[in-house]
Amino acid sequence: MVNQGRADFLFEEFQIGGIRGGRPRGLRPPVGRTIPAARQGLEFRHDERQIVFERMDWTHPHRRGYYEKNKAFIAATSPLVAAVTEDPVQVMFTGAVARMRALATELRAMPMAHRFSVALTEYELRDFSLVDVNDAGCSKGSTLAQWAATRGVAREEVMAVGDNLNDLEMLEFAGTAVVMGNASAAMQARGFHRTASNDDDGLADTIRRFILNQ
């Protein structure tokens, strides 16, 4: 479920979970009942219309491109909660940076905050932010750690490359952590290795430097 803007706290009953064909770790009930349902939003489904929204400004420059590429899989419904007929994978919100920071703070202060995780992705220059809500302990870092453990790979042998706050746990796990040149200021201040930006082949340079030793 993706929601735009400041949320109203509507305690509607639904479950947050996985998807067919290999259930990723999802939000467990009754967390779904206490995550704020926003005035505008999306809910991920598993039929031909993978995303269902109640209200969303698809003309916004931060969303228009996504809509044009995926509109065949998007449908409108109201109220949004009526579309929840199976377990969604994730609850997400989008909006201005300050508003999403405030929302993340409110989510983390909820009595059930120990039942889910909250991650921020921020693009301050565009004043655009995403808030991801997943099951407790579910993050890029925990997923990378699990992946490495199942393959017998020590964290010292793992390299991770990121550019935003939702990459932090992944970078902290990896033996070699690299942030892109276009990473947020908060990430660049963490003391990780740095590389060039996306536009300047930063990822390729990282591979040559740390993996190929060139």
C-alpha positions as CSV (number, residue, x, y, z in Angstrom):
1,M,0.0,0.0,0.0
2,V,1.5,3.3,-1.0
3,N,0.0,6.5,0.4
4,Q,0.6,10.1,-0.5
5,G,0.7,13.0,1.9
6,R,-0.1,13.4,5.6
7,A,-2.0,10.4,6.9
8,D,-5.3,10.2,8.8
9,F,-5.3,7.5,11.4
10,L,-8.0,5.1,10.3
11,F,-8.0,1.9,12.2
12,E,-9.4,-0.4,9.5
13,E,-9.0,-4.1,9.7
14,F,-6.5,-5.7,7.2
15,Q,-3.5,-7.9,7.3
16,I,-0.1,-7.1,5.9
17,G,1.8,-10.1,4.5
18,G,3.5,-11.7,1.6
19,I,2.8,-12.5,-2.1
20,R,2.1,-15.7,-4.0
21,G,5.0,-17.8,-5.2
22,G,7.4,-17.3,-2.4
23,R,6.1,-15.3,0.5
24,P,8.5,-12.5,1.5
25,R,8.5,-11.5,5.1
26,G,5.6,-9.1,5.6
27,L,3.7,-7.2,8.3
28,R,2.0,-9.5,10.7
29,P,-1.6,-9.1,12.0
30,P,-2.9,-7.1,13.7
31,V,-0.3,-4.5,12.6
32,G,-2.4,-3.9,9.5
33,R,-5.2,-2.6,11.7
34,T,-3.1,0.1,13.2
35,I,-1.0,1.4,10.3
36,P,-2.5,4.7,9.3
37,A,-4.5,4.6,6.1
38,A,-4.0,7.8,4.2
39,R,-6.3,9.9,2.1
40,Q,-4.4,9.0,-1.0
41,G,-2.8,5.7,-1.6
42,L,-2.0,2.5,-3.3
43,E,-2.4,-1.1,-2.3
44,F,-0.3,-3.9,-4.0
45,R,-2.4,-6.8,-5.3
46,H,-1.6,-10.0,-7.1
47,D,-4.0,-10.2,-10.0
48,E,-3.6,-8.4,-13.3
49,R,-4.0,-5.0,-11.5
50,Q,-1.1,-5.2,-9.1
51,I,-1.7,-1.7,-7.7
52,V,-5.0,-0.3,-6.5
53,F,-5.3,3.4,-5.4
54,E,-8.0,5.5,-3.9
55,R,-6.7,8.9,-4.8
56,M,-3.3,9.9,-6.3
57,D,-2.1,12.8,-8.3
58,W,-0.5,11.0,-11.2
59,T,0.3,14.3,-12.9
60,H,2.9,15.1,-10.2
61,P,6.4,15.0,-11.8
62,H,7.6,12.5,-9.2
63,R,4.9,10.1,-10.1
64,R,4.0,10.7,-13.7
65,G,6.8,8.6,-15.2
66,Y,6.0,5.7,-12.9
67,Y,2.3,5.9,-13.9
68,E,3.0,6.0,-17.6
69,K,5.2,2.9,-17.4
70,N,2.8,0.9,-15.1
71,K,-0.7,2.1,-15.8
72,A,-1.7,-1.2,-17.3
73,F,-1.3,-2.6,-13.8
74,I,-3.0,0.2,-11.8
75,A,-6.7,0.5,-11.0
76,A,-8.7,2.9,-8.8
77,T,-11.0,1.9,-5.9
78,S,-12.7,3.5,-3.0
79,P,-12.5,3.0,-0.1
80,L,-9.0,1.7,-0.4
81,V,-9.4,-0.8,2.4
82,A,-12.1,-2.6,0.4
83,A,-9.5,-3.7,-2.1
84,V,-7.5,-5.6,0.5
85,T,-8.6,-9.2,-0.3
86,E,-5.2,-10.8,0.3
87,D,-2.0,-9.9,2.2
88,P,-0.2,-6.8,1.0
89,V,3.6,-6.9,1.2
90,Q,4.2,-3.4,2.4
91,V,2.7,-0.1,3.4
92,M,4.3,3.0,1.9
93,F,3.8,6.7,2.0
94,T,5.1,9.5,-0.3
95,G,5.2,13.3,0.2
96,A,7.4,16.2,1.1
97,V,10.5,15.5,3.2
98,A,9.4,17.4,6.3
99,R,5.9,15.8,6.3
100,M,7.3,12.3,5.8
101,R,9.8,12.8,8.6
102,A,7.0,13.8,10.9
103,L,5.0,10.7,9.8
104,A,7.9,8.4,10.4
105,T,8.3,9.9,13.9
106,E,4.6,9.3,14.6
107,L,4.8,5.7,13.3
108,R,7.8,4.9,15.5
109,A,6.0,6.3,18.5
110,M,2.9,4.1,18.1
111,P,2.3,1.6,20.9
112,M,2.8,-1.2,18.3
113,A,5.9,0.2,16.8
114,H,7.9,-2.9,17.9
115,R,5.8,-4.9,15.5
116,F,7.0,-3.2,12.3
117,S,10.0,-1.3,10.9
118,V,10.0,2.1,9.3
119,A,12.6,3.2,6.7
120,L,12.9,6.6,5.1
121,T,14.2,7.5,1.6
122,E,14.7,11.2,1.0
123,Y,15.5,13.4,-2.0
124,E,15.9,16.7,-0.3
125,L,16.7,18.7,-3.5
126,R,13.3,17.6,-4.9
127,D,11.6,17.8,-1.6
128,F,10.3,14.2,-2.1
129,S,10.4,11.4,0.4
130,L,9.2,7.8,0.8
131,V,8.3,6.0,4.1
132,D,8.4,2.2,3.9
133,V,6.6,0.2,6.6
134,N,7.6,-3.5,6.8
135,D,7.5,-6.3,9.4
136,A,9.8,-5.8,12.4
137,G,13.4,-6.6,11.6
138,C,12.7,-6.6,7.8
139,S,15.2,-4.3,6.0
140,K,17.8,-4.4,3.3
141,G,20.4,-5.2,6.0
142,S,18.5,-8.2,7.5
143,T,17.8,-9.5,4.0
144,L,21.4,-9.2,3.0
145,A,22.6,-10.9,6.2
146,Q,20.2,-13.8,5.6
147,W,21.3,-14.1,2.0
148,A,24.9,-14.2,3.0
149,A,24.3,-16.7,5.8
150,T,22.4,-19.2,3.5
151,R,25.4,-19.1,1.1
152,G,28.1,-19.3,3.8
153,V,29.5,-15.9,2.9
154,A,31.1,-13.9,5.7
155,R,30.1,-10.3,6.0
156,E,33.7,-9.4,5.5
157,E,33.3,-10.7,1.9
158,V,30.2,-8.7,1.2
159,M,30.2,-5.4,-0.6
160,A,27.1,-3.1,-0.5
161,V,26.5,0.1,-2.4
162,G,23.8,2.5,-1.5
163,D,22.7,6.1,-1.8
164,N,19.9,6.7,0.8
165,L,18.7,6.2,4.4
166,N,16.9,3.0,3.6
167,D,20.3,1.5,2.6
168,L,21.9,2.2,6.0
169,E,21.4,-1.2,7.6
170,M,22.6,-2.9,4.5
171,L,25.8,-0.8,4.4
172,E,26.4,-1.3,8.2
173,F,26.2,-5.1,7.6
174,A,28.6,-5.2,4.7
175,G,32.3,-5.6,5.2
176,T,32.8,-3.1,2.4
177,A,30.3,-0.3,2.4
178,V,30.2,2.3,-0.4
179,V,27.9,5.3,-0.9
180,M,27.3,6.8,-4.3
181,G,28.5,10.3,-5.1
182,N,24.9,11.4,-5.4
183,A,24.0,9.9,-2.0
184,S,22.2,12.1,0.5
185,A,24.3,14.3,2.7
186,A,23.3,12.2,5.8
187,M,24.7,9.1,4.1
188,Q,27.9,10.7,2.9
189,A,28.5,11.9,6.5
190,R,28.5,8.3,7.8
191,G,32.2,7.6,7.0
192,F,31.6,4.9,4.4
193,H,33.7,4.6,1.2
194,R,32.6,7.0,-1.5
195,T,32.5,6.6,-5.2
196,A,31.3,8.7,-8.2
197,S,27.6,9.4,-8.9
198,N,25.3,7.3,-11.0
199,D,25.8,9.6,-13.9
200,D,29.6,9.2,-13.6
201,D,29.7,5.4,-13.6
202,G,30.1,5.2,-9.8
203,L,28.9,1.6,-9.5
204,A,31.3,0.4,-12.2
205,D,34.2,2.2,-10.6
206,T,33.3,0.6,-7.3
207,I,33.4,-2.9,-8.8
208,R,36.7,-2.2,-10.5
209,R,38.2,-0.8,-7.3
210,F,37.0,-3.3,-4.6
211,I,36.3,-6.5,-6.6
212,L,38.6,-6.5,-9.6
213,N,41.3,-4.5,-7.8
214,Q,42.0,-2.4,-10.8
